[in-house]
């Protein structure tokens, strides 16, 4: 009888172990099959940016064609997500005068972006993508050293499909020749798809609003 009881106990333990392993496998399969979309926002983002403009053909700044180089960084947290985004851009554009003090222009080119995301319990890794961007911008020289400006930008990046839209309003302070500090408010919307993640996260939609600080060099 004692031997039979011991054999029954061992058998039950084996069945319990097999059941728990089966449950674990089912959980992993379910997590892999179910896609999750994250829709997050940060109303206290801080953007940092460097822009370099080179006029072509020897014209004055904001007159005629120009080359543009840019670098941008923003990092922060939402309720459930830590994010870090860095971009670099190279483009060519054309500007024209609006009245005696204003100007407007369009710029297009290639933009590269690195995106990193992390959940409290899981690192979602980094993504690298590149694609075309288009920017519309303009300014008005209120004084020789103060310039209100606006810039709207859109980019479509590939490898993983990423779309980026941003709107920026601010002030440039022209304190020395060929250099200006600028600050303002920016709203940027990021839509990042096709995560290769065992957690089943398919898409991250990130809406950022906050202050932008930067330096612009123009030659």
C-alpha positions as CSV (number, residue, x, y, z in Angstrom):
1,X,0.0,0.0,0.0
2,X,2.8,2.4,0.9
3,X,4.6,1.6,-2.3
4,X,1.4,2.3,-4.3
5,X,0.9,5.6,-2.5
6,X,4.4,6.7,-3.3
7,X,4.0,5.8,-7.0
8,X,0.7,7.6,-7.2
9,X,2.3,10.7,-5.6
10,X,5.2,10.7,-8.1
11,X,2.8,10.3,-10.9
12,X,0.7,13.2,-9.8
13,X,3.8,15.4,-9.4
14,X,4.8,14.5,-13.0
15,X,1.4,15.3,-14.3
16,X,1.5,18.7,-12.4
17,X,4.9,19.6,-13.9
18,X,3.7,18.7,-17.4
19,X,0.6,20.8,-17.0
20,X,2.5,23.8,-15.8
21,X,5.0,23.6,-18.7
22,X,2.0,23.3,-21.1
23,X,0.5,26.4,-19.6
24,X,3.8,28.3,-19.9
25,X,4.0,27.3,-23.6
26,X,0.4,28.4,-24.2
27,X,1.1,31.8,-22.5
28,X,4.2,32.4,-24.7
29,X,2.3,31.5,-27.9
30,X,-0.6,33.7,-26.9
31,X,1.7,36.6,-26.3
32,X,3.4,36.1,-29.6
33,X,0.1,36.0,-31.5
34,X,-1.6,39.0,-29.9
35,X,-0.4,42.3,-31.1
36,X,-0.4,45.4,-28.8
37,X,-0.4,49.0,-29.9
38,X,1.0,51.6,-27.5
39,X,-0.4,55.1,-27.7
40,X,1.6,57.4,-25.4
41,X,2.1,61.1,-24.9
42,X,4.5,63.5,-23.1
43,X,3.4,67.1,-22.5
44,X,6.8,68.0,-21.0
45,X,9.3,67.0,-23.7
46,X,12.5,68.9,-24.3
47,X,14.0,69.0,-27.7
48,X,17.7,70.0,-28.5
49,X,18.7,70.8,-32.0
50,X,21.6,72.0,-34.2
51,X,21.1,73.4,-37.7
52,X,23.6,74.5,-40.2
53,X,22.7,76.5,-43.4
54,X,25.0,77.2,-46.3
55,X,23.8,79.6,-49.0
56,X,24.6,78.6,-52.5
57,X,25.6,81.1,-55.2
58,X,26.9,83.7,-52.9
59,X,23.5,85.2,-52.0
60,X,22.5,86.6,-48.6
61,X,20.9,84.4,-45.9
62,X,17.3,83.4,-46.8
63,X,17.8,84.4,-50.4
64,X,18.0,81.7,-53.1
65,X,19.1,78.1,-52.7
66,X,20.8,76.7,-49.6
67,X,22.1,73.4,-48.1
68,X,20.8,72.4,-44.7
69,X,22.4,70.0,-42.1
70,X,20.5,69.2,-38.9
71,X,20.8,67.1,-35.7
72,X,18.1,66.7,-33.1
73,X,17.6,64.8,-29.8
74,X,14.7,64.2,-27.5
75,X,14.4,61.8,-24.6
76,X,11.9,61.4,-21.8
77,X,9.2,59.2,-20.2
78,X,5.5,58.6,-20.4
79,X,3.3,56.8,-17.9
80,X,4.6,53.4,-19.2
81,X,7.3,54.1,-21.7
82,X,10.9,55.5,-21.7
83,X,11.9,56.9,-25.1
84,X,15.0,58.3,-26.8
85,X,14.9,59.7,-30.4
86,X,17.9,61.0,-32.3
87,X,17.8,62.3,-35.9
88,X,20.3,63.6,-38.5
89,X,19.2,65.3,-41.7
90,X,20.7,66.6,-44.9
91,X,18.7,68.6,-47.4
92,X,18.6,71.3,-50.1
93,X,16.1,74.2,-50.2
94,X,15.2,77.5,-51.6
95,X,14.1,80.7,-49.8
96,X,12.4,83.9,-50.9
97,X,11.7,87.3,-49.5
98,X,8.3,88.3,-48.1
99,X,8.1,92.0,-48.0
100,X,11.0,94.0,-46.5
101,X,11.5,91.9,-43.3
102,X,10.0,88.4,-44.0
103,X,11.0,85.3,-45.7
104,X,9.6,81.8,-46.5
105,X,11.2,78.7,-47.9
106,X,11.0,75.0,-48.5
107,X,13.6,72.3,-47.8
108,X,13.7,68.6,-48.7
109,X,16.2,65.9,-48.3
110,X,17.1,62.7,-46.4
111,X,16.6,62.1,-42.7
112,X,18.0,59.3,-40.5
113,X,16.5,58.4,-37.1
114,X,17.4,56.2,-34.2
115,X,14.5,55.2,-31.9
116,X,14.9,53.5,-28.6
117,X,12.0,52.4,-26.3
118,X,11.9,50.7,-22.9
119,X,9.1,49.4,-20.7
120,X,9.4,49.0,-17.0
121,X,10.0,45.3,-17.4
122,X,11.3,45.0,-21.0
123,X,13.8,46.7,-23.3
124,X,12.2,47.1,-26.7
125,X,15.5,47.7,-28.3
126,X,16.5,50.3,-31.0
127,X,15.4,50.9,-34.5
128,X,17.3,52.7,-37.3
129,X,15.4,54.1,-40.3
130,X,16.0,56.6,-43.1
131,X,13.8,58.3,-45.7
132,X,12.8,61.6,-47.2
133,X,11.7,64.6,-45.3
134,X,10.1,67.9,-46.3
135,X,10.0,71.2,-44.3
136,X,8.2,74.5,-44.8
137,X,9.5,77.4,-42.8
138,X,9.5,81.2,-42.5
139,X,10.5,84.1,-40.4
140,X,10.1,87.8,-39.8
141,X,12.9,90.1,-38.6
142,X,11.1,92.1,-36.0
143,X,14.4,93.8,-35.1
144,X,18.0,93.2,-36.3
145,X,18.4,90.7,-33.5
146,X,15.0,89.2,-32.9
147,X,13.2,86.9,-35.4
148,X,9.9,85.1,-34.8
149,X,9.8,81.9,-36.9
150,X,7.7,78.9,-37.8
151,X,8.6,75.5,-39.2
152,X,6.5,72.5,-40.2
153,X,8.1,69.2,-41.1
154,X,7.1,65.7,-42.3
155,X,9.2,62.6,-42.8
156,X,8.5,59.0,-44.0
157,X,11.2,56.6,-43.0
158,X,11.8,53.0,-44.2
159,X,13.1,49.7,-43.0
160,X,10.4,49.7,-40.4
161,X,7.7,52.1,-41.5
162,X,8.0,55.3,-39.5
163,X,6.1,58.6,-40.0
164,X,7.0,61.8,-38.3
165,X,5.1,65.1,-38.3
166,X,6.1,68.2,-36.3
167,X,5.2,71.9,-35.9
168,X,7.5,74.4,-34.3
169,X,6.9,78.1,-33.3
170,X,9.7,80.1,-31.7
171,X,12.1,83.0,-31.6
172,X,15.7,83.4,-33.0
173,X,18.1,85.6,-31.2
174,X,20.8,86.9,-33.6
175,X,23.5,87.9,-31.1
176,X,26.6,87.5,-33.4
177,X,27.2,87.2,-37.1
178,X,26.4,83.8,-38.7
179,X,25.0,82.3,-35.4
180,X,21.6,82.5,-33.7
181,X,20.2,80.9,-30.6
182,X,16.5,79.8,-30.9
183,X,13.9,78.6,-28.5
184,X,10.2,77.8,-28.8
185,X,7.4,75.3,-28.6
186,X,7.2,72.1,-30.7
187,X,4.7,69.4,-31.2
188,X,5.9,66.2,-32.8
189,X,4.0,63.0,-33.6
190,X,5.8,59.7,-34.2
191,X,4.1,56.5,-35.6
192,X,6.5,53.5,-35.5
193,X,5.4,50.1,-36.9
194,X,6.5,46.5,-37.2
195,X,8.4,45.9,-33.9
196,X,10.3,42.6,-33.9
197,X,9.4,41.9,-30.2
198,X,8.4,38.7,-28.4
199,X,5.9,40.8,-26.3
200,X,3.8,41.2,-29.4
201,X,4.0,45.0,-29.6
202,X,3.1,45.9,-33.1
203,X,3.1,49.7,-33.1
204,X,4.2,52.7,-30.9
205,X,2.4,56.0,-31.4
206,X,4.1,58.8,-29.5
207,X,2.8,62.4,-29.2
208,X,5.4,64.9,-27.8
209,X,4.8,68.5,-26.9
210,X,7.3,70.8,-25.2
211,X,10.1,73.3,-25.5
212,X,12.8,73.3,-28.1
213,X,16.3,74.8,-27.6
214,X,18.9,75.1,-30.4
215,X,21.7,76.8,-32.2
216,X,21.6,77.8,-35.9
217,X,24.7,78.6,-37.9
218,X,24.3,80.3,-41.3
219,X,27.0,81.1,-43.9
